[in-house]
Amino acid sequence: MDKRVLFDFEITFTNGGGLQGQEFRLDIDNDDISDEELAKYIVRDMRLLMVDEVRILNKRIISEKHKRKSPDEDIVK
């Protein structure tokens, strides 16, 4: 079964403001992911700039089918 991470997050920006997410889900390749890796994943995937701090809250790993297509599935044959 595929693994996903379910979590809340808070992001603050160096130029002010912030972003929050509750019960956010992301596909993961392994059985676990560190908070640091998860924070980097969110920033990269959402293409965020000027990030000051990312706080990961209420993280848990769940067994659930991945929702995102793999890069190979996007190739038109």
PDB file of N, CA, C and O in Angstrom, chain B, residues numbered from 101:
ATOM      1  N   MET B 101       0.850  -1.192   0.000  1.00  0.00           N
ATOM      2  CA  MET B 101       0.000   0.000   0.000  1.00  0.00           C
ATOM      3  C   MET B 101       0.881   1.235   0.000  1.00  0.00           C
ATOM      4  O   MET B 101       1.945   1.241   0.618  1.00  0.00           O
ATOM      5  N   ASP B 102       0.456   2.254  -0.671  1.00  0.00           N
ATOM      6  CA  ASP B 102       1.191   3.513  -0.746  1.00  0.00           C
ATOM      7  C   ASP B 102       1.128   4.254   0.582  1.00  0.00           C
ATOM      8  O   ASP B 102       0.174   4.117   1.347  1.00  0.00           O
ATOM      9  N   LYS B 103       2.161   5.036   0.834  1.00  0.00           N
ATOM     10  CA  LYS B 103       2.236   5.826   2.074  1.00  0.00           C
ATOM     11  C   LYS B 103       2.063   7.306   1.749  1.00  0.00           C
ATOM     12  O   LYS B 103       2.552   7.806   0.737  1.00  0.00           O
ATOM     13  N   ARG B 104       1.356   7.981   2.638  1.00  0.00           N
ATOM     14  CA  ARG B 104       1.183   9.432   2.555  1.00  0.00           C
ATOM     15  C   ARG B 104       1.414   9.995   3.945  1.00  0.00           C
ATOM     16  O   ARG B 104       1.286   9.290   4.945  1.00  0.00           O
ATOM     17  N   VAL B 105       1.752  11.260   3.992  1.00  0.00           N
ATOM     18  CA  VAL B 105       1.911  11.930   5.277  1.00  0.00           C
ATOM     19  C   VAL B 105       0.767  12.940   5.404  1.00  0.00           C
ATOM     20  O   VAL B 105       0.481  13.700   4.479  1.00  0.00           O
ATOM     21  N   LEU B 106       0.133  12.928   6.555  1.00  0.00           N
ATOM     22  CA  LEU B 106      -0.980  13.822   6.880  1.00  0.00           C
ATOM     23  C   LEU B 106      -0.473  14.741   7.985  1.00  0.00           C
ATOM     24  O   LEU B 106       0.027  14.257   9.001  1.00  0.00           O
ATOM     25  N   PHE B 107      -0.593  16.061   7.810  1.00  0.00           N
ATOM     26  CA  PHE B 107       0.012  16.980   8.774  1.00  0.00           C
ATOM     27  C   PHE B 107      -0.595  18.373   8.658  1.00  0.00           C
ATOM     28  O   PHE B 107      -1.284  18.693   7.689  1.00  0.00           O
ATOM     29  N   ASP B 108      -0.323  19.181   9.659  1.00  0.00           N
ATOM     30  CA  ASP B 108      -0.627  20.613   9.639  1.00  0.00           C
ATOM     31  C   ASP B 108       0.716  21.329   9.485  1.00  0.00           C
ATOM     32  O   ASP B 108       1.757  20.783   9.852  1.00  0.00           O
ATOM     33  N   PHE B 109       0.694  22.541   8.949  1.00  0.00           N
ATOM     34  CA  PHE B 109       1.933  23.309   8.843  1.00  0.00           C
ATOM     35  C   PHE B 109       1.668  24.793   8.981  1.00  0.00           C
ATOM     36  O   PHE B 109       0.565  25.277   8.726  1.00  0.00           O
ATOM     37  N   GLU B 110       2.706  25.503   9.389  1.00  0.00           N
ATOM     38  CA  GLU B 110       2.697  26.962   9.457  1.00  0.00           C
ATOM     39  C   GLU B 110       3.998  27.448   8.837  1.00  0.00           C
ATOM     40  O   GLU B 110       5.079  26.991   9.208  1.00  0.00           O
ATOM     41  N   ILE B 111       3.893  28.361   7.905  1.00  0.00           N
ATOM     42  CA  ILE B 111       5.069  28.921   7.234  1.00  0.00           C
ATOM     43  C   ILE B 111       5.051  30.427   7.438  1.00  0.00           C
ATOM     44  O   ILE B 111       4.028  31.076   7.221  1.00  0.00           O
ATOM     45  N   THR B 112       6.185  30.982   7.857  1.00  0.00           N
ATOM     46  CA  THR B 112       6.333  32.431   7.930  1.00  0.00           C
ATOM     47  C   THR B 112       7.357  32.867   6.884  1.00  0.00           C
ATOM     48  O   THR B 112       8.257  32.112   6.517  1.00  0.00           O
ATOM     49  N   PHE B 113       7.198  34.090   6.419  1.00  0.00           N
ATOM     50  CA  PHE B 113       8.058  34.625   5.370  1.00  0.00           C
ATOM     51  C   PHE B 113       8.901  35.777   5.899  1.00  0.00           C
ATOM     52  O   PHE B 113       8.481  36.504   6.800  1.00  0.00           O
ATOM     53  N   THR B 114      10.084  35.936   5.336  1.00  0.00           N
ATOM     54  CA  THR B 114      11.005  36.985   5.787  1.00  0.00           C
ATOM     55  C   THR B 114      10.476  38.379   5.491  1.00  0.00           C
ATOM     56  O   THR B 114      10.863  39.344   6.151  1.00  0.00           O
ATOM     57  N   ASN B 115       9.592  38.494   4.499  1.00  0.00           N
ATOM     58  CA  ASN B 115       9.035  39.807   4.157  1.00  0.00           C
ATOM     59  C   ASN B 115       7.648  40.017   4.782  1.00  0.00           C
ATOM     60  O   ASN B 115       6.905  40.907   4.369  1.00  0.00           O
ATOM     61  N   GLY B 116       7.310  39.194   5.777  1.00  0.00           N
ATOM     62  CA  GLY B 116       6.033  39.313   6.462  1.00  0.00           C
ATOM     63  C   GLY B 116       5.014  38.317   5.931  1.00  0.00           C
ATOM     64  O   GLY B 116       5.181  37.754   4.849  1.00  0.00           O
ATOM     65  N   GLY B 117       3.977  38.112   6.694  1.00  0.00           N
ATOM     66  CA  GLY B 117       2.913  37.216   6.278  1.00  0.00           C
ATOM     67  C   GLY B 117       3.222  35.766   6.575  1.00  0.00           C
ATOM     68  O   GLY B 117       4.292  35.422   7.078  1.00  0.00           O
ATOM     69  N   GLY B 118       2.267  34.936   6.253  1.00  0.00           N
ATOM     70  CA  GLY B 118       2.431  33.519   6.523  1.00  0.00           C
ATOM     71  C   GLY B 118       1.412  32.697   5.764  1.00  0.00           C
ATOM     72  O   GLY B 118       0.525  33.230   5.098  1.00  0.00           O
ATOM     73  N   LEU B 119       1.556  31.405   5.879  1.00  0.00           N
ATOM     74  CA  LEU B 119       0.704  30.447   5.201  1.00  0.00           C
ATOM     75  C   LEU B 119       0.476  29.288   6.153  1.00  0.00           C
ATOM     76  O   LEU B 119       1.404  28.854   6.836  1.00  0.00           O
ATOM     77  N   GLN B 120      -0.753  28.779   6.207  1.00  0.00           N
ATOM     78  CA  GLN B 120      -1.063  27.646   7.070  1.00  0.00           C
ATOM     79  C   GLN B 120      -1.804  26.592   6.270  1.00  0.00           C
ATOM     80  O   GLN B 120      -2.506  26.899   5.306  1.00  0.00           O
ATOM     81  N   GLY B 121      -1.636  25.350   6.682  1.00  0.00           N
ATOM     82  CA  GLY B 121      -2.379  24.249   6.088  1.00  0.00           C
ATOM     83  C   GLY B 121      -2.799  23.287   7.183  1.00  0.00           C
ATOM     84  O   GLY B 121      -2.029  23.008   8.103  1.00  0.00           O
ATOM     85  N   GLN B 122      -4.020  22.780   7.085  1.00  0.00           N
ATOM     86  CA  GLN B 122      -4.511  21.814   8.059  1.00  0.00           C
ATOM     87  C   GLN B 122      -4.890  20.526   7.334  1.00  0.00           C
ATOM     88  O   GLN B 122      -5.499  20.544   6.265  1.00  0.00           O
ATOM     89  N   GLU B 123      -4.510  19.416   7.948  1.00  0.00           N
ATOM     90  CA  GLU B 123      -4.766  18.083   7.404  1.00  0.00           C
ATOM     91  C   GLU B 123      -4.324  17.974   5.950  1.00  0.00           C
ATOM     92  O   GLU B 123      -5.020  17.398   5.114  1.00  0.00           O
ATOM     93  N   PHE B 124      -3.152  18.538   5.667  1.00  0.00           N
ATOM     94  CA  PHE B 124      -2.541  18.509   4.344  1.00  0.00           C
ATOM     95  C   PHE B 124      -1.992  17.111   4.106  1.00  0.00           C
ATOM     96  O   PHE B 124      -1.483  16.489   5.038  1.00  0.00           O
ATOM     97  N   ARG B 125      -2.080  16.607   2.895  1.00  0.00           N
ATOM     98  CA  ARG B 125      -1.595  15.262   2.577  1.00  0.00           C
ATOM     99  C   ARG B 125      -0.607  15.329   1.432  1.00  0.00           C
ATOM    100  O   ARG B 125      -0.825  16.031   0.445  1.00  0.00           O
ATOM    101  N   LEU B 126       0.480  14.592   1.573  1.00  0.00           N
ATOM    102  CA  LEU B 126       1.468  14.476   0.506  1.00  0.00           C
ATOM    103  C   LEU B 126       1.884  13.027   0.361  1.00  0.00           C
ATOM    104  O   LEU B 126       1.989  12.297   1.347  1.00  0.00           O
ATOM    105  N   ASP B 127       2.120  12.616  -0.875  1.00  0.00           N
ATOM    106  CA  ASP B 127       2.648  11.281  -1.145  1.00  0.00           C
ATOM    107  C   ASP B 127       4.105  11.227  -0.709  1.00  0.00           C
ATOM    108  O   ASP B 127       4.851  12.188  -0.897  1.00  0.00           O
ATOM    109  N   ILE B 128       4.509  10.100  -0.126  1.00  0.00           N
ATOM    110  CA  ILE B 128       5.920   9.905   0.216  1.00  0.00           C
ATOM    111  C   ILE B 128       6.376   8.557  -0.333  1.00  0.00           C
ATOM    112  O   ILE B 128       5.568   7.650  -0.529  1.00  0.00           O
ATOM    113  N   ASP B 129       7.672   8.437  -0.576  1.00  0.00           N
ATOM    114  CA  ASP B 129       8.231   7.235  -1.179  1.00  0.00           C
ATOM    115  C   ASP B 129       8.569   6.148  -0.165  1.00  0.00           C
ATOM    116  O   ASP B 129       8.678   4.977  -0.528  1.00  0.00           O
ATOM    117  N   ASN B 130       8.734   6.522   1.093  1.00  0.00           N
ATOM    118  CA  ASN B 130       9.147   5.568   2.122  1.00  0.00           C
ATOM    119  C   ASN B 130       8.096   5.480   3.217  1.00  0.00           C
ATOM    120  O   ASN B 130       7.002   6.030   3.086  1.00  0.00           O
ATOM    121  N   ASP B 131       8.432   4.791   4.289  1.00  0.00           N
ATOM    122  CA  ASP B 131       7.497   4.624   5.406  1.00  0.00           C
ATOM    123  C   ASP B 131       7.502   5.799   6.368  1.00  0.00           C
ATOM    124  O   ASP B 131       6.677   5.839   7.281  1.00  0.00           O
ATOM    125  N   ASP B 132       8.407   6.763   6.192  1.00  0.00           N
ATOM    126  CA  ASP B 132       8.497   7.907   7.094  1.00  0.00           C
ATOM    127  C   ASP B 132       9.199   9.047   6.382  1.00  0.00           C
ATOM    128  O   ASP B 132       9.839   8.847   5.349  1.00  0.00           O
ATOM    129  N   ILE B 133       9.078  10.242   6.938  1.00  0.00           N
ATOM    130  CA  ILE B 133       9.769  11.425   6.431  1.00  0.00           C
ATOM    131  C   ILE B 133      10.018  12.344   7.625  1.00  0.00           C
ATOM    132  O   ILE B 133       9.133  12.540   8.458  1.00  0.00           O
ATOM    133  N   SER B 134      11.211  12.898   7.703  1.00  0.00           N
ATOM    134  CA  SER B 134      11.530  13.800   8.821  1.00  0.00           C
ATOM    135  C   SER B 134      10.823  15.136   8.627  1.00  0.00           C
ATOM    136  O   SER B 134      10.429  15.482   7.513  1.00  0.00           O
ATOM    137  N   ASP B 135      10.665  15.878   9.709  1.00  0.00           N
ATOM    138  CA  ASP B 135      10.056  17.208   9.622  1.00  0.00           C
ATOM    139  C   ASP B 135      10.871  18.116   8.704  1.00  0.00           C
ATOM    140  O   ASP B 135      10.309  18.895   7.934  1.00  0.00           O
ATOM    141  N   GLU B 136      12.186  18.013   8.788  1.00  0.00           N
ATOM    142  CA  GLU B 136      13.070  18.835   7.948  1.00  0.00           C
ATOM    143  C   GLU B 136      12.879  18.512   6.470  1.00  0.00           C
ATOM    144  O   GLU B 136      12.766  19.417   5.644  1.00  0.00           O
ATOM    145  N   GLU B 137      12.844  17.223   6.138  1.00  0.00           N
ATOM    146  CA  GLU B 137      12.627  16.829   4.747  1.00  0.00           C
ATOM    147  C   GLU B 137      11.250  17.285   4.260  1.00  0.00           C
ATOM    148  O   GLU B 137      11.106  17.756   3.132  1.00  0.00           O
ATOM    149  N   LEU B 138      10.254  17.141   5.111  1.00  0.00           N
ATOM    150  CA  LEU B 138       8.895  17.534   4.768  1.00  0.00           C
ATOM    151  C   LEU B 138       8.807  19.041   4.522  1.00  0.00           C
ATOM    152  O   LEU B 138       8.153  19.478   3.576  1.00  0.00           O
ATOM    153  N   ALA B 139       9.452  19.820   5.359  1.00  0.00           N
ATOM    154  CA  ALA B 139       9.470  21.277   5.186  1.00  0.00           C
ATOM    155  C   ALA B 139      10.106  21.650   3.842  1.00  0.00           C
ATOM    156  O   ALA B 139       9.585  22.498   3.118  1.00  0.00           O
ATOM    157  N   LYS B 140      11.227  21.016   3.519  1.00  0.00           N
ATOM    158  CA  LYS B 140      11.887  21.288   2.230  1.00  0.00           C
ATOM    159  C   LYS B 140      10.991  20.896   1.061  1.00  0.00           C
ATOM    160  O   LYS B 140      10.925  21.605   0.057  1.00  0.00           O
ATOM    161  N   TYR B 141      10.307  19.772   1.194  1.00  0.00           N
ATOM    162  CA  TYR B 141       9.398  19.285   0.151  1.00  0.00           C
ATOM    163  C   TYR B 141       8.285  20.313  -0.106  1.00  0.00           C
ATOM    164  O   TYR B 141       8.000  20.640  -1.258  1.00  0.00           O
ATOM    165  N   ILE B 142       7.664  20.816   0.954  1.00  0.00           N
ATOM    166  CA  ILE B 142       6.574  21.790   0.817  1.00  0.00           C
ATOM    167  C   ILE B 142       7.066  23.055   0.111  1.00  0.00           C
ATOM    168  O   ILE B 142       6.439  23.525  -0.838  1.00  0.00           O
ATOM    169  N   VAL B 143       8.182  23.598   0.575  1.00  0.00           N
ATOM    170  CA  VAL B 143       8.730  24.831   0.004  1.00  0.00           C
ATOM    171  C   VAL B 143       9.054  24.635  -1.477  1.00  0.00           C
ATOM    172  O   VAL B 143       8.721  25.482  -2.306  1.00  0.00           O
ATOM    173  N   ARG B 144       9.697  23.527  -1.805  1.00  0.00           N
ATOM    174  CA  ARG B 144      10.074  23.253  -3.195  1.00  0.00           C
ATOM    175  C   ARG B 144       8.834  23.013  -4.060  1.00  0.00           C
ATOM    176  O   ARG B 144       8.713  23.579  -5.146  1.00  0.00           O
ATOM    177  N   ASP B 145       7.917  22.176  -3.581  1.00  0.00           N
ATOM    178  CA  ASP B 145       6.753  21.797  -4.367  1.00  0.00           C
ATOM    179  C   ASP B 145       5.819  22.973  -4.617  1.00  0.00           C
ATOM    180  O   ASP B 145       5.213  23.073  -5.683  1.00  0.00           O
ATOM    181  N   MET B 146       5.703  23.865  -3.634  1.00  0.00           N
ATOM    182  CA  MET B 146       4.832  25.032  -3.779  1.00  0.00           C
ATOM    183  C   MET B 146       5.575  26.225  -4.372  1.00  0.00           C
ATOM    184  O   MET B 146       4.984  27.279  -4.606  1.00  0.00           O
ATOM    185  N   ARG B 147       6.876  26.052  -4.613  1.00  0.00           N
ATOM    186  CA  ARG B 147       7.726  27.089  -5.201  1.00  0.00           C
ATOM    187  C   ARG B 147       7.672  28.389  -4.407  1.00  0.00           C
ATOM    188  O   ARG B 147       7.521  29.475  -4.966  1.00  0.00           O
ATOM    189  N   LEU B 148       7.797  28.251  -3.096  1.00  0.00           N
ATOM    190  CA  LEU B 148       7.729  29.410  -2.204  1.00  0.00           C
ATOM    191  C   LEU B 148       9.081  30.109  -2.135  1.00  0.00           C
ATOM    192  O   LEU B 148      10.129  29.465  -2.177  1.00  0.00           O
ATOM    193  N   LEU B 149       9.044  31.410  -2.030  1.00  0.00           N
ATOM    194  CA  LEU B 149      10.252  32.225  -1.910  1.00  0.00           C
ATOM    195  C   LEU B 149      10.238  32.949  -0.573  1.00  0.00           C
ATOM    196  O   LEU B 149       9.178  33.147   0.023  1.00  0.00           O
ATOM    197  N   MET B 150      11.400  33.339  -0.109  1.00  0.00           N
ATOM    198  CA  MET B 150      11.573  34.153   1.090  1.00  0.00           C
ATOM    199  C   MET B 150      10.965  33.501   2.337  1.00  0.00           C
ATOM    200  O   MET B 150      10.384  34.176   3.186  1.00  0.00           O
ATOM    201  N   VAL B 151      11.110  32.183   2.428  1.00  0.00           N
ATOM    202  CA  VAL B 151      10.592  31.452   3.587  1.00  0.00           C
ATOM    203  C   VAL B 151      11.515  31.665   4.777  1.00  0.00           C
ATOM    204  O   VAL B 151      12.730  31.498   4.670  1.00  0.00           O
ATOM    205  N   ASP B 152      10.938  32.030   5.894  1.00  0.00           N
ATOM    206  CA  ASP B 152      11.693  32.231   7.134  1.00  0.00           C
ATOM    207  C   ASP B 152      11.699  30.948   7.950  1.00  0.00           C
ATOM    208  O   ASP B 152      12.764  30.439   8.299  1.00  0.00           O
ATOM    209  N   GLU B 153      10.516  30.421   8.258  1.00  0.00           N
ATOM    210  CA  GLU B 153      10.423  29.245   9.115  1.00  0.00           C
ATOM    211  C   GLU B 153       9.239  28.383   8.679  1.00  0.00           C
ATOM    212  O   GLU B 153       8.195  28.893   8.272  1.00  0.00           O
ATOM    213  N   VAL B 154       9.425  27.056   8.776  1.00  0.00           N
ATOM    214  CA  VAL B 154       8.347  26.102   8.515  1.00  0.00           C
ATOM    215  C   VAL B 154       8.182  25.258   9.769  1.00  0.00           C
ATOM    216  O   VAL B 154       9.138  24.649  10.249  1.00  0.00           O
ATOM    217  N   ARG B 155       6.967  25.225  10.293  1.00  0.00           N
ATOM    218  CA  ARG B 155       6.656  24.392  11.455  1.00  0.00           C
ATOM    219  C   ARG B 155       5.714  23.277  11.005  1.00  0.00           C
ATOM    220  O   ARG B 155       4.668  23.532  10.410  1.00  0.00           O
ATOM    221  N   ILE B 156       6.103  22.047  11.299  1.00  0.00           N
ATOM    222  CA  ILE B 156       5.288  20.876  10.987  1.00  0.00           C
ATOM    223  C   ILE B 156       4.603  20.444  12.282  1.00  0.00           C
ATOM    224  O   ILE B 156       5.255  20.295  13.315  1.00  0.00           O
ATOM    225  N   LEU B 157       3.296  20.245  12.221  1.00  0.00           N
ATOM    226  CA  LEU B 157       2.516  19.900  13.406  1.00  0.00           C
ATOM    227  C   LEU B 157       1.631  18.678  13.115  1.00  0.00           C
ATOM    228  O   LEU B 157       1.195  18.472  11.982  1.00  0.00           O
ATOM    229  N   ASN B 158       1.378  17.889  14.137  1.00  0.00           N
ATOM    230  CA  ASN B 158       0.416  16.781  14.060  1.00  0.00           C
ATOM    231  C   ASN B 158       0.680  15.820  12.900  1.00  0.00           C
ATOM    232  O   ASN B 158      -0.256  15.359  12.248  1.00  0.00           O
ATOM    233  N   LYS B 159       1.942  15.525  12.648  1.00  0.00           N
ATOM    234  CA  LYS B 159       2.322  14.672  11.528  1.00  0.00           C
ATOM    235  C   LYS B 159       2.036  13.214  11.838  1.00  0.00           C
ATOM    236  O   LYS B 159       2.331  12.718  12.926  1.00  0.00           O
ATOM    237  N   ARG B 160       1.450  12.535  10.848  1.00  0.00           N
ATOM    238  CA  ARG B 160       1.306  11.083  10.962  1.00  0.00           C
ATOM    239  C   ARG B 160       1.340  10.464   9.572  1.00  0.00           C
ATOM    240  O   ARG B 160       0.921  11.076   8.590  1.00  0.00           O
ATOM    241  N   ILE B 161       1.840   9.255   9.513  1.00  0.00           N
ATOM    242  CA  ILE B 161       1.947   8.514   8.262  1.00  0.00           C
ATOM    243  C   ILE B 161       0.692   7.664   8.114  1.00  0.00           C
ATOM    244  O   ILE B 161       0.273   6.992   9.057  1.00  0.00           O
ATOM    245  N   ILE B 162       0.099   7.696   6.934  1.00  0.00           N
ATOM    246  CA  ILE B 162      -1.090   6.902   6.677  1.00  0.00           C
ATOM    247  C   ILE B 162      -0.880   6.033   5.437  1.00  0.00           C
ATOM    248  O   ILE B 162      -0.080   6.365   4.561  1.00  0.00           O
ATOM    249  N   SER B 163      -1.598   4.933   5.376  1.00  0.00           N
ATOM    250  CA  SER B 163      -1.586   4.073   4.192  1.00  0.00           C
ATOM    251  C   SER B 163      -2.761   4.488   3.317  1.00  0.00           C
ATOM    252  O   SER B 163      -3.924   4.327   3.687  1.00  0.00           O
ATOM    253  N   GLU B 164      -2.430   5.021   2.156  1.00  0.00           N
ATOM    254  CA  GLU B 164      -3.461   5.513   1.254  1.00  0.00           C
ATOM    255  C   GLU B 164      -2.842   5.597  -0.134  1.00  0.00           C
ATOM    256  O   GLU B 164      -1.674   5.959  -0.272  1.00  0.00           O
ATOM    257  N   LYS B 165      -3.595   5.274  -1.133  1.00  0.00           N
ATOM    258  CA  LYS B 165      -3.083   5.299  -2.499  1.00  0.00           C
ATOM    259  C   LYS B 165      -2.595   6.694  -2.861  1.00  0.00           C
ATOM    260  O   LYS B 165      -3.238   7.692  -2.537  1.00  0.00           O
ATOM    261  N   HIS B 166      -1.455   6.751  -3.535  1.00  0.00           N
ATOM    262  CA  HIS B 166      -0.918   8.029  -3.996  1.00  0.00           C
ATOM    263  C   HIS B 166      -1.889   8.687  -4.962  1.00  0.00           C
ATOM    264  O   HIS B 166      -2.525   8.017  -5.775  1.00  0.00           O
ATOM    265  N   LYS B 167      -1.996   9.996  -4.864  1.00  0.00           N
ATOM    266  CA  LYS B 167      -2.907  10.757  -5.714  1.00  0.00           C
ATOM    267  C   LYS B 167      -2.201  11.368  -6.928  1.00  0.00           C
ATOM    268  O   LYS B 167      -2.800  11.524  -7.992  1.00  0.00           O
ATOM    269  N   ARG B 168      -0.940  11.707  -6.755  1.00  0.00           N
ATOM    270  CA  ARG B 168      -0.186  12.360  -7.815  1.00  0.00           C
ATOM    271  C   ARG B 168       0.340  11.313  -8.789  1.00  0.00           C
ATOM    272  O   ARG B 168       0.800  10.244  -8.386  1.00  0.00           O
ATOM    273  N   LYS B 169       0.263  11.635 -10.066  1.00  0.00           N
ATOM    274  CA  LYS B 169       0.828  10.748 -11.079  1.00  0.00           C
ATOM    275  C   LYS B 169       2.345  10.774 -10.978  1.00  0.00           C
ATOM    276  O   LYS B 169       2.936  11.788 -10.605  1.00  0.00           O
ATOM    277  N   SER B 170       2.963   9.662 -11.311  1.00  0.00           N
ATOM    278  CA  SER B 170       4.421   9.653 -11.378  1.00  0.00           C
ATOM    279  C   SER B 170       4.830  10.424 -12.628  1.00  0.00           C
ATOM    280  O   SER B 170       4.036  10.537 -13.562  1.00  0.00           O
ATOM    281  N   PRO B 171       6.052  10.957 -12.667  1.00  0.00           N
ATOM    282  CA  PRO B 171       6.498  11.719 -13.858  1.00  0.00           C
ATOM    283  C   PRO B 171       6.403  10.889 -15.134  1.00  0.00           C
ATOM    284  O   PRO B 171       6.172  11.449 -16.206  1.00  0.00           O
ATOM    285  N   ASP B 172       6.575   9.573 -15.052  1.00  0.00           N
ATOM    286  CA  ASP B 172       6.502   8.705 -16.225  1.00  0.00           C
ATOM    287  C   ASP B 172       5.097   8.669 -16.821  1.00  0.00           C
ATOM    288  O   ASP B 172       4.944   8.491 -18.029  1.00  0.00           O
ATOM    289  N   GLU B 173       4.079   8.834 -15.990  1.00  0.00           N
ATOM    290  CA  GLU B 173       2.687   8.796 -16.471  1.00  0.00           C
ATOM    291  C   GLU B 173       2.314  10.045 -17.253  1.00  0.00           C
ATOM    292  O   GLU B 173       1.335  10.027 -18.000  1.00  0.00           O
ATOM    293  N   ASP B 174       3.068  11.129 -17.101  1.00  0.00           N
ATOM    294  CA  ASP B 174       2.785  12.376 -17.807  1.00  0.00           C
ATOM    295  C   ASP B 174       3.315  12.379 -19.233  1.00  0.00           C
ATOM    296  O   ASP B 174       2.972  13.259 -20.022  1.00  0.00           O
ATOM    297  N   ILE B 175       4.143  11.408 -19.563  1.00  0.00           N
ATOM    298  CA  ILE B 175       4.736  11.343 -20.904  1.00  0.00           C
ATOM    299  C   ILE B 175       3.689  10.810 -21.882  1.00  0.00           C
ATOM    300  O   ILE B 175       3.133   9.728 -21.691  1.00  0.00           O
ATOM    301  N   VAL B 176       3.437  11.582 -22.918  1.00  0.00           N
ATOM    302  CA  VAL B 176       2.479  11.166 -23.944  1.00  0.00           C
ATOM    303  C   VAL B 176       3.207  10.265 -24.924  1.00  0.00           C
ATOM    304  O   VAL B 176       4.277  10.608 -25.426  1.00  0.00           O
ATOM    305  N   LYS B 177       2.620   9.119 -25.188  1.00  0.00           N
ATOM    306  CA  LYS B 177       3.260   8.167 -26.111  1.00  0.00           C
ATOM    307  C   LYS B 177       2.589   8.165 -27.440  1.00  0.00           C
ATOM    308  O   LYS B 177       2.996   7.425 -28.336  1.00  0.00           O
TER     309      LYS B 177
END
